[in-house]
Amino acid sequence: MPEENALKCYAVGDCDWVAAFDEAGARRVLEEMNGEESGAYSEWEVDLVSDKWLDKPWCDEDDRTKIVGTLREYLAAATEPTYLAGTE
């Protein structure tokens, strides 16, 4: 059974992945990162990331042949809600 207060990886919108405790916290990470007011991302879709996506390798944006990690690795290193990765 998953730990209730464990950070999880959430996809927020189409191109951002964050570590948070819940969906509201995932939106809050983006609000704080972008200096937006509370509720700015309330309409954005938030999905818990599947194991398949957690293990998908991410490559360096300047060198697509260089693997830089996985969301699972980024999540394991997170100690608080934080931005993990994005595609824009």
Gaussian input, Z-matrix of N, CA and C with variables (Angstrom, degrees):
# hf/3-21g

backbone

0 1
 N
 C     1     B1
 C     2     B2     1     A1
 N     3     B3     2     A2     1     D1
 C     4     B4     3     A3     2     D2
 C     5     B5     4     A4     3     D3
 N     6     B6     5     A5     4     D4
 C     7     B7     6     A6     5     D5
 C     8     B8     7     A7     6     D6
 N     9     B9     8     A8     7     D7
 C    10    B10     9     A9     8     D8
 C    11    B11    10    A10     9     D9
 N    12    B12    11    A11    10    D10
 C    13    B13    12    A12    11    D11
 C    14    B14    13    A13    12    D12
 N    15    B15    14    A14    13    D13
 C    16    B16    15    A15    14    D14
 C    17    B17    16    A16    15    D15
 N    18    B18    17    A17    16    D16
 C    19    B19    18    A18    17    D17
 C    20    B20    19    A19    18    D18
 N    21    B21    20    A20    19    D19
 C    22    B22    21    A21    20    D20
 C    23    B23    22    A22    21    D21
 N    24    B24    23    A23    22    D22
 C    25    B25    24    A24    23    D23
 C    26    B26    25    A25    24    D24
 N    27    B27    26    A26    25    D25
 C    28    B28    27    A27    26    D26
 C    29    B29    28    A28    27    D27
 N    30    B30    29    A29    28    D28
 C    31    B31    30    A30    29    D29
 C    32    B32    31    A31    30    D30
 N    33    B33    32    A32    31    D31
 C    34    B34    33    A33    32    D32
 C    35    B35    34    A34    33    D33
 N    36    B36    35    A35    34    D34
 C    37    B37    36    A36    35    D35
 C    38    B38    37    A37    36    D36
 N    39    B39    38    A38    37    D37
 C    40    B40    39    A39    38    D38
 C    41    B41    40    A40    39    D39
 N    42    B42    41    A41    40    D40
 C    43    B43    42    A42    41    D41
 C    44    B44    43    A43    42    D42
 N    45    B45    44    A44    43    D43
 C    46    B46    45    A45    44    D44
 C    47    B47    46    A46    45    D45
 N    48    B48    47    A47    46    D46
 C    49    B49    48    A48    47    D47
 C    50    B50    49    A49    48    D48
 N    51    B51    50    A50    49    D49
 C    52    B52    51    A51    50    D50
 C    53    B53    52    A52    51    D51
 N    54    B54    53    A53    52    D52
 C    55    B55    54    A54    53    D53
 C    56    B56    55    A55    54    D54
 N    57    B57    56    A56    55    D55
 C    58    B58    57    A57    56    D56
 C    59    B59    58    A58    57    D57
 N    60    B60    59    A59    58    D58
 C    61    B61    60    A60    59    D59
 C    62    B62    61    A61    60    D60
 N    63    B63    62    A62    61    D61
 C    64    B64    63    A63    62    D62
 C    65    B65    64    A64    63    D63
 N    66    B66    65    A65    64    D64
 C    67    B67    66    A66    65    D65
 C    68    B68    67    A67    66    D66
 N    69    B69    68    A68    67    D67
 C    70    B70    69    A69    68    D68
 C    71    B71    70    A70    69    D69
 N    72    B72    71    A71    70    D70
 C    73    B73    72    A72    71    D71
 C    74    B74    73    A73    72    D72
 N    75    B75    74    A74    73    D73
 C    76    B76    75    A75    74    D74
 C    77    B77    76    A76    75    D75
 N    78    B78    77    A77    76    D76
 C    79    B79    78    A78    77    D77
 C    80    B80    79    A79    78    D78
 N    81    B81    80    A80    79    D79
 C    82    B82    81    A81    80    D80
 C    83    B83    82    A82    81    D81
 N    84    B84    83    A83    82    D82
 C    85    B85    84    A84    83    D83
 C    86    B86    85    A85    84    D84
 N    87    B87    86    A86    85    D85
 C    88    B88    87    A87    86    D86
 C    89    B89    88    A88    87    D87
 N    90    B90    89    A89    88    D88
 C    91    B91    90    A90    89    D89
 C    92    B92    91    A91    90    D90
 N    93    B93    92    A92    91    D91
 C    94    B94    93    A93    92    D92
 C    95    B95    94    A94    93    D93
 N    96    B96    95    A95    94    D94
 C    97    B97    96    A96    95    D95
 C    98    B98    97    A97    96    D96
 N    99    B99    98    A98    97    D97
 C   100   B100    99    A99    98    D98
 C   101   B101   100   A100    99    D99
 N   102   B102   101   A101   100   D100
 C   103   B103   102   A102   101   D101
 C   104   B104   103   A103   102   D102
 N   105   B105   104   A104   103   D103
 C   106   B106   105   A105   104   D104
 C   107   B107   106   A106   105   D105
 N   108   B108   107   A107   106   D106
 C   109   B109   108   A108   107   D107
 C   110   B110   109   A109   108   D108
 N   111   B111   110   A110   109   D109
 C   112   B112   111   A111   110   D110
 C   113   B113   112   A112   111   D111
 N   114   B114   113   A113   112   D112
 C   115   B115   114   A114   113   D113
 C   116   B116   115   A115   114   D114
 N   117   B117   116   A116   115   D115
 C   118   B118   117   A117   116   D116
 C   119   B119   118   A118   117   D117
 N   120   B120   119   A119   118   D118
 C   121   B121   120   A120   119   D119
 C   122   B122   121   A121   120   D120
 N   123   B123   122   A122   121   D121
 C   124   B124   123   A123   122   D122
 C   125   B125   124   A124   123   D123
 N   126   B126   125   A125   124   D124
 C   127   B127   126   A126   125   D125
 C   128   B128   127   A127   126   D126
 N   129   B129   128   A128   127   D127
 C   130   B130   129   A129   128   D128
 C   131   B131   130   A130   129   D129
 N   132   B132   131   A131   130   D130
 C   133   B133   132   A132   131   D131
 C   134   B134   133   A133   132   D132
 N   135   B135   134   A134   133   D133
 C   136   B136   135   A135   134   D134
 C   137   B137   136   A136   135   D135
 N   138   B138   137   A137   136   D136
 C   139   B139   138   A138   137   D137
 C   140   B140   139   A139   138   D138
 N   141   B141   140   A140   139   D139
 C   142   B142   141   A141   140   D140
 C   143   B143   142   A142   141   D141
 N   144   B144   143   A143   142   D142
 C   145   B145   144   A144   143   D143
 C   146   B146   145   A145   144   D144
 N   147   B147   146   A146   145   D145
 C   148   B148   147   A147   146   D146
 C   149   B149   148   A148   147   D147
 N   150   B150   149   A149   148   D148
 C   151   B151   150   A150   149   D149
 C   152   B152   151   A151   150   D150
 N   153   B153   152   A152   151   D151
 C   154   B154   153   A153   152   D152
 C   155   B155   154   A154   153   D153
 N   156   B156   155   A155   154   D154
 C   157   B157   156   A156   155   D155
 C   158   B158   157   A157   156   D156
 N   159   B159   158   A158   157   D157
 C   160   B160   159   A159   158   D158
 C   161   B161   160   A160   159   D159
 N   162   B162   161   A161   160   D160
 C   163   B163   162   A162   161   D161
 C   164   B164   163   A163   162   D162
 N   165   B165   164   A164   163   D163
 C   166   B166   165   A165   164   D164
 C   167   B167   166   A166   165   D165
 N   168   B168   167   A167   166   D166
 C   169   B169   168   A168   167   D167
 C   170   B170   169   A169   168   D168
 N   171   B171   170   A170   169   D169
 C   172   B172   171   A171   170   D170
 C   173   B173   172   A172   171   D171
 N   174   B174   173   A173   172   D172
 C   175   B175   174   A174   173   D173
 C   176   B176   175   A175   174   D174
 N   177   B177   176   A176   175   D175
 C   178   B178   177   A177   176   D176
 C   179   B179   178   A178   177   D177
 N   180   B180   179   A179   178   D178
 C   181   B181   180   A180   179   D179
 C   182   B182   181   A181   180   D180
 N   183   B183   182   A182   181   D181
 C   184   B184   183   A183   182   D182
 C   185   B185   184   A184   183   D183
 N   186   B186   185   A185   184   D184
 C   187   B187   186   A186   185   D185
 C   188   B188   187   A187   186   D186
 N   189   B189   188   A188   187   D187
 C   190   B190   189   A189   188   D188
 C   191   B191   190   A190   189   D189
 N   192   B192   191   A191   190   D190
 C   193   B193   192   A192   191   D191
 C   194   B194   193   A193   192   D192
 N   195   B195   194   A194   193   D193
 C   196   B196   195   A195   194   D194
 C   197   B197   196   A196   195   D195
 N   198   B198   197   A197   196   D196
 C   199   B199   198   A198   197   D197
 C   200   B200   199   A199   198   D198
 N   201   B201   200   A200   199   D199
 C   202   B202   201   A201   200   D200
 C   203   B203   202   A202   201   D201
 N   204   B204   203   A203   202   D202
 C   205   B205   204   A204   203   D203
 C   206   B206   205   A205   204   D204
 N   207   B207   206   A206   205   D205
 C   208   B208   207   A207   206   D206
 C   209   B209   208   A208   207   D207
 N   210   B210   209   A209   208   D208
 C   211   B211   210   A210   209   D209
 C   212   B212   211   A211   210   D210
 N   213   B213   212   A212   211   D211
 C   214   B214   213   A213   212   D212
 C   215   B215   214   A214   213   D213
 N   216   B216   215   A215   214   D214
 C   217   B217   216   A216   215   D215
 C   218   B218   217   A217   216   D216
 N   219   B219   218   A218   217   D217
 C   220   B220   219   A219   218   D218
 C   221   B221   220   A220   219   D219
 N   222   B222   221   A221   220   D220
 C   223   B223   222   A222   221   D221
 C   224   B224   223   A223   222   D222
 N   225   B225   224   A224   223   D223
 C   226   B226   225   A225   224   D224
 C   227   B227   226   A226   225   D225
 N   228   B228   227   A227   226   D226
 C   229   B229   228   A228   227   D227
 C   230   B230   229   A229   228   D228
 N   231   B231   230   A230   229   D229
 C   232   B232   231   A231   230   D230
 C   233   B233   232   A232   231   D231
 N   234   B234   233   A233   232   D232
 C   235   B235   234   A234   233   D233
 C   236   B236   235   A235   234   D234
 N   237   B237   236   A236   235   D235
 C   238   B238   237   A237   236   D236
 C   239   B239   238   A238   237   D237
 N   240   B240   239   A239   238   D238
 C   241   B241   240   A240   239   D239
 C   242   B242   241   A241   240   D240
 N   243   B243   242   A242   241   D241
 C   244   B244   243   A243   242   D242
 C   245   B245   244   A244   243   D243
 N   246   B246   245   A245   244   D244
 C   247   B247   246   A246   245   D245
 C   248   B248   247   A247   246   D246
 N   249   B249   248   A248   247   D247
 C   250   B250   249   A249   248   D248
 C   251   B251   250   A250   249   D249
 N   252   B252   251   A251   250   D250
 C   253   B253   252   A252   251   D251
 C   254   B254   253   A253   252   D252
 N   255   B255   254   A254   253   D253
 C   256   B256   255   A255   254   D254
 C   257   B257   256   A256   255   D255
 N   258   B258   257   A257   256   D256
 C   259   B259   258   A258   257   D257
 C   260   B260   259   A259   258   D258
 N   261   B261   260   A260   259   D259
 C   262   B262   261   A261   260   D260
 C   263   B263   262   A262   261   D261

   B1=1.4534
   B2=1.5296
   B3=1.3530
   B4=1.4634
   B5=1.5253
   B6=1.2981
   B7=1.4560
   B8=1.5305
   B9=1.3367
   B10=1.4672
   B11=1.5281
   B12=1.3172
   B13=1.4625
   B14=1.5207
   B15=1.3233
   B16=1.4655
   B17=1.5220
   B18=1.3258
   B19=1.4524
   B20=1.5228
   B21=1.3236
   B22=1.4600
   B23=1.5253
   B24=1.3101
   B25=1.4580
   B26=1.5230
   B27=1.3267
   B28=1.4676
   B29=1.5180
   B30=1.3298
   B31=1.4591
   B32=1.5242
   B33=1.3213
   B34=1.4616
   B35=1.5218
   B36=1.3217
   B37=1.4583
   B38=1.5156
   B39=1.3186
   B40=1.4607
   B41=1.5226
   B42=1.3376
   B43=1.4674
   B44=1.5295
   B45=1.3175
   B46=1.4633
   B47=1.5215
   B48=1.3238
   B49=1.4600
   B50=1.5155
   B51=1.3341
   B52=1.4553
   B53=1.5241
   B54=1.3280
   B55=1.4625
   B56=1.5222
   B57=1.3200
   B58=1.4642
   B59=1.5206
   B60=1.3353
   B61=1.4567
   B62=1.5240
   B63=1.3598
   B64=1.4598
   B65=1.5258
   B66=1.3268
   B67=1.4692
   B68=1.5263
   B69=1.3178
   B70=1.4688
   B71=1.5242
   B72=1.3127
   B73=1.4596
   B74=1.5142
   B75=1.3225
   B76=1.4636
   B77=1.5311
   B78=1.3181
   B79=1.4727
   B80=1.5258
   B81=1.3332
   B82=1.4612
   B83=1.5306
   B84=1.3323
   B85=1.4667
   B86=1.5245
   B87=1.3266
   B88=1.4726
   B89=1.5222
   B90=1.3398
   B91=1.4660
   B92=1.5221
   B93=1.3168
   B94=1.4639
   B95=1.5248
   B96=1.3251
   B97=1.4616
   B98=1.5297
   B99=1.3228
   B100=1.4617
   B101=1.5172
   B102=1.3394
   B103=1.4579
   B104=1.5196
   B105=1.3145
   B106=1.4705
   B107=1.5203
   B108=1.3192
   B109=1.4585
   B110=1.5210
   B111=1.3147
   B112=1.4631
   B113=1.5249
   B114=1.3190
   B115=1.4570
   B116=1.5163
   B117=1.3169
   B118=1.4651
   B119=1.5284
   B120=1.3177
   B121=1.4593
   B122=1.5275
   B123=1.3151
   B124=1.4700
   B125=1.5284
   B126=1.3035
   B127=1.4611
   B128=1.5266
   B129=1.3238
   B130=1.4563
   B131=1.5183
   B132=1.3194
   B133=1.4604
   B134=1.5285
   B135=1.3172
   B136=1.4682
   B137=1.5161
   B138=1.3358
   B139=1.4644
   B140=1.5199
   B141=1.3242
   B142=1.4537
   B143=1.5306
   B144=1.3135
   B145=1.4566
   B146=1.5308
   B147=1.3163
   B148=1.4726
   B149=1.5334
   B150=1.3261
   B151=1.4611
   B152=1.5294
   B153=1.3250
   B154=1.4773
   B155=1.5280
   B156=1.3294
   B157=1.4611
   B158=1.5238
   B159=1.3380
   B160=1.4712
   B161=1.5234
   B162=1.3191
   B163=1.4648
   B164=1.5276
   B165=1.3183
   B166=1.4701
   B167=1.5372
   B168=1.3407
   B169=1.4693
   B170=1.5320
   B171=1.3145
   B172=1.4617
   B173=1.5212
   B174=1.3292
   B175=1.4586
   B176=1.5243
   B177=1.3083
   B178=1.4588
   B179=1.5294
   B180=1.3313
   B181=1.4695
   B182=1.5218
   B183=1.3251
   B184=1.4629
   B185=1.5267
   B186=1.3290
   B187=1.4683
   B188=1.5174
   B189=1.3120
   B190=1.4671
   B191=1.5330
   B192=1.3200
   B193=1.4624
   B194=1.5274
   B195=1.3318
   B196=1.4697
   B197=1.5373
   B198=1.3360
   B199=1.4670
   B200=1.5240
   B201=1.3380
   B202=1.4683
   B203=1.5276
   B204=1.3246
   B205=1.4619
   B206=1.5113
   B207=1.3337
   B208=1.4658
   B209=1.5162
   B210=1.3117
   B211=1.4579
   B212=1.5286
   B213=1.3295
   B214=1.4711
   B215=1.5368
   B216=1.3244
   B217=1.4671
   B218=1.5272
   B219=1.3334
   B220=1.4678
   B221=1.5290
   B222=1.3388
   B223=1.4578
   B224=1.5292
   B225=1.3141
   B226=1.4662
   B227=1.5325
   B228=1.3258
   B229=1.4609
   B230=1.5298
   B231=1.3203
   B232=1.4682
   B233=1.5269
   B234=1.3259
   B235=1.4609
   B236=1.5226
   B237=1.3165
   B238=1.4672
   B239=1.5185
   B240=1.3280
   B241=1.4655
   B242=1.5334
   B243=1.3283
   B244=1.4519
   B245=1.5250
   B246=1.3098
   B247=1.4604
   B248=1.5267
   B249=1.3211
   B250=1.4583
   B251=1.5252
   B252=1.3304
   B253=1.4651
   B254=1.5171
   B255=1.3085
   B256=1.4590
   B257=1.5063
   B258=1.3064
   B259=1.4619
   B260=1.5181
   B261=1.3125
   B262=1.4715
   B263=1.4837
   A1=109.25
   A2=118.36
   A3=120.78
   A4=111.48
   A5=113.75
   A6=120.06
   A7=108.94
   A8=117.01
   A9=121.71
   A10=113.09
   A11=118.25
   A12=120.98
   A13=112.42
   A14=116.67
   A15=120.74
   A16=109.88
   A17=115.58
   A18=119.59
   A19=108.70
   A20=115.70
   A21=122.64
   A22=107.52
   A23=116.11
   A24=120.47
   A25=109.27
   A26=115.15
   A27=121.69
   A28=109.99
   A29=115.26
   A30=121.76
   A31=106.32
   A32=116.27
   A33=121.63
   A34=107.28
   A35=115.88
   A36=119.55
   A37=110.30
   A38=116.08
   A39=121.04
   A40=114.74
   A41=118.14
   A42=116.11
   A43=115.65
   A44=118.91
   A45=120.50
   A46=110.91
   A47=115.99
   A48=122.85
   A49=107.82
   A50=115.89
   A51=120.98
   A52=111.24
   A53=115.60
   A54=122.11
   A55=106.75
   A56=116.36
   A57=121.20
   A58=108.91
   A59=115.95
   A60=120.97
   A61=112.31
   A62=116.40
   A63=120.81
   A64=109.35
   A65=116.37
   A66=121.11
   A67=112.48
   A68=117.09
   A69=120.27
   A70=110.32
   A71=116.00
   A72=120.42
   A73=112.02
   A74=116.82
   A75=120.80
   A76=110.25
   A77=116.57
   A78=119.86
   A79=110.85
   A80=116.34
   A81=121.76
   A82=111.33
   A83=117.50
   A84=120.54
   A85=109.89
   A86=117.31
   A87=120.52
   A88=111.51
   A89=117.11
   A90=120.11
   A91=110.23
   A92=116.66
   A93=120.47
   A94=111.22
   A95=116.79
   A96=121.04
   A97=111.57
   A98=116.47
   A99=121.18
   A100=114.16
   A101=117.72
   A102=121.05
   A103=113.24
   A104=116.39
   A105=121.75
   A106=110.34
   A107=115.92
   A108=120.25
   A109=110.66
   A110=116.01
   A111=121.47
   A112=109.64
   A113=116.17
   A114=121.27
   A115=113.97
   A116=117.86
   A117=121.10
   A118=112.19
   A119=117.46
   A120=121.12
   A121=111.59
   A122=117.00
   A123=120.85
   A124=113.34
   A125=118.74
   A126=122.08
   A127=112.33
   A128=117.41
   A129=120.76
   A130=109.88
   A131=116.45
   A132=121.93
   A133=109.19
   A134=115.54
   A135=122.25
   A136=107.95
   A137=116.31
   A138=121.10
   A139=109.95
   A140=115.02
   A141=120.72
   A142=107.37
   A143=117.27
   A144=122.16
   A145=110.36
   A146=116.31
   A147=122.30
   A148=110.65
   A149=115.79
   A150=121.00
   A151=111.36
   A152=116.06
   A153=120.29
   A154=110.32
   A155=116.90
   A156=120.78
   A157=111.84
   A158=117.12
   A159=119.52
   A160=111.13
   A161=117.30
   A162=121.19
   A163=114.15
   A164=117.62
   A165=120.74
   A166=109.01
   A167=117.02
   A168=119.88
   A169=112.00
   A170=115.77
   A171=122.53
   A172=107.73
   A173=115.74
   A174=118.95
   A175=110.00
   A176=114.60
   A177=122.58
   A178=108.30
   A179=117.02
   A180=118.79
   A181=112.97
   A182=117.66
   A183=120.49
   A184=112.86
   A185=116.68
   A186=121.50
   A187=107.54
   A188=116.46
   A189=122.63
   A190=113.06
   A191=118.33
   A192=120.69
   A193=112.02
   A194=117.60
   A195=121.85
   A196=109.95
   A197=116.32
   A198=121.84
   A199=108.35
   A200=116.31
   A201=120.11
   A202=113.26
   A203=117.90
   A204=120.07
   A205=112.24
   A206=114.61
   A207=121.42
   A208=108.84
   A209=116.24
   A210=119.87
   A211=110.95
   A212=116.83
   A213=120.13
   A214=110.42
   A215=116.82
   A216=120.57
   A217=110.88
   A218=116.54
   A219=120.02
   A220=110.45
   A221=116.32
   A222=121.49
   A223=110.44
   A224=117.65
   A225=121.66
   A226=111.45
   A227=116.79
   A228=121.00
   A229=112.70
   A230=117.59
   A231=121.36
   A232=110.41
   A233=116.00
   A234=121.12
   A235=111.92
   A236=116.18
   A237=122.68
   A238=108.06
   A239=118.33
   A240=119.92
   A241=110.26
   A242=115.88
   A243=120.13
   A244=111.48
   A245=115.72
   A246=122.69
   A247=108.19
   A248=118.02
   A249=121.99
   A250=113.10
   A251=117.27
   A252=119.85
   A253=109.97
   A254=115.31
   A255=120.94
   A256=111.37
   A257=115.09
   A258=119.57
   A259=112.86
   A260=118.59
   A261=121.35
   A262=110.08
   D1=132.42
   D2=-177.98
   D3=-66.89
   D4=147.51
   D5=177.40
   D6=-71.20
   D7=132.87
   D8=-175.60
   D9=-63.85
   D10=-38.79
   D11=-175.70
   D12=-101.67
   D13=28.51
   D14=177.92
   D15=-91.09
   D16=144.11
   D17=174.22
   D18=-65.89
   D19=141.72
   D20=176.96
   D21=-127.42
   D22=161.03
   D23=178.95
   D24=-96.53
   D25=128.10
   D26=178.66
   D27=-121.88
   D28=140.62
   D29=169.65
   D30=-90.93
   D31=127.23
   D32=-179.90
   D33=-116.55
   D34=118.88
   D35=-174.72
   D36=67.11
   D37=-149.58
   D38=-175.79
   D39=-96.37
   D40=-12.11
   D41=-170.86
   D42=-145.50
   D43=18.09
   D44=179.49
   D45=-129.60
   D46=139.86
   D47=177.92
   D48=-126.33
   D49=130.48
   D50=-176.49
   D51=-133.26
   D52=158.30
   D53=171.73
   D54=-98.23
   D55=128.13
   D56=-179.95
   D57=-157.28
   D58=168.47
   D59=178.46
   D60=-85.28
   D61=-24.89
   D62=-178.43
   D63=-159.02
   D64=177.47
   D65=-177.34
   D66=-61.16
   D67=-43.04
   D68=179.62
   D69=-61.75
   D70=-40.27
   D71=178.45
   D72=-66.20
   D73=-34.07
   D74=177.75
   D75=-63.71
   D76=-43.16
   D77=176.85
   D78=-64.46
   D79=-38.99
   D80=-179.06
   D81=-62.37
   D82=-36.78
   D83=177.52
   D84=-57.06
   D85=-46.47
   D86=-179.88
   D87=-68.03
   D88=-39.82
   D89=178.73
   D90=-59.50
   D91=-47.46
   D92=-178.70
   D93=-67.13
   D94=-41.93
   D95=-179.09
   D96=-62.88
   D97=-38.00
   D98=-176.48
   D99=-97.70
   D100=4.03
   D101=178.85
   D102=66.34
   D103=30.98
   D104=-179.20
   D105=-91.98
   D106=158.46
   D107=176.60
   D108=-74.08
   D109=158.23
   D110=179.44
   D111=-58.11
   D112=134.01
   D113=-179.91
   D114=92.00
   D115=-2.36
   D116=-177.36
   D117=-60.79
   D118=-27.99
   D119=-178.00
   D120=-110.60
   D121=20.46
   D122=-175.64
   D123=-62.43
   D124=-25.53
   D125=-179.56
   D126=-90.81
   D127=-9.20
   D128=-177.61
   D129=-74.36
   D130=141.04
   D131=177.05
   D132=-71.98
   D133=137.04
   D134=177.44
   D135=-127.51
   D136=126.49
   D137=-178.91
   D138=-130.00
   D139=138.07
   D140=172.14
   D141=-66.61
   D142=132.42
   D143=-175.67
   D144=-77.97
   D145=134.82
   D146=179.99
   D147=-75.63
   D148=163.05
   D149=176.99
   D150=-57.38
   D151=-37.76
   D152=179.47
   D153=-57.61
   D154=-45.97
   D155=-179.80
   D156=-72.55
   D157=-34.18
   D158=178.73
   D159=-61.10
   D160=-31.63
   D161=-176.19
   D162=-97.85
   D163=1.63
   D164=179.19
   D165=-72.78
   D166=127.82
   D167=-179.87
   D168=-68.24
   D169=140.60
   D170=174.31
   D171=-104.12
   D172=140.26
   D173=179.35
   D174=-109.21
   D175=160.76
   D176=177.46
   D177=-65.25
   D178=135.13
   D179=-177.16
   D180=-68.28
   D181=-23.34
   D182=178.91
   D183=-93.42
   D184=-21.13
   D185=179.57
   D186=-136.90
   D187=91.74
   D188=-174.40
   D189=-63.67
   D190=-10.16
   D191=177.82
   D192=-88.04
   D193=-9.93
   D194=-177.00
   D195=-99.55
   D196=117.27
   D197=177.10
   D198=-81.84
   D199=131.17
   D200=-176.84
   D201=-111.40
   D202=-2.77
   D203=176.97
   D204=141.80
   D205=-174.65
   D206=177.26
   D207=-126.56
   D208=162.17
   D209=175.97
   D210=-59.56
   D211=-35.50
   D212=178.38
   D213=-61.16
   D214=-41.91
   D215=178.25
   D216=-66.32
   D217=-43.28
   D218=179.20
   D219=-63.23
   D220=-41.64
   D221=179.66
   D222=-64.28
   D223=-42.34
   D224=-179.79
   D225=-61.87
   D226=-31.30
   D227=-179.64
   D228=-81.82
   D229=-16.91
   D230=-177.57
   D231=-74.12
   D232=136.56
   D233=178.14
   D234=-112.76
   D235=-5.73
   D236=178.32
   D237=-155.57
   D238=166.41
   D239=177.69
   D240=-54.33
   D241=130.87
   D242=-175.77
   D243=-160.93
   D244=162.66
   D245=174.24
   D246=-74.57
   D247=134.44
   D248=-179.43
   D249=-105.77
   D250=-48.24
   D251=-174.80
   D252=-164.86
   D253=163.62
   D254=176.60
   D255=-158.37
   D256=165.49
   D257=-179.35
   D258=-112.43
   D259=7.25
   D260=175.78
   D261=-123.40

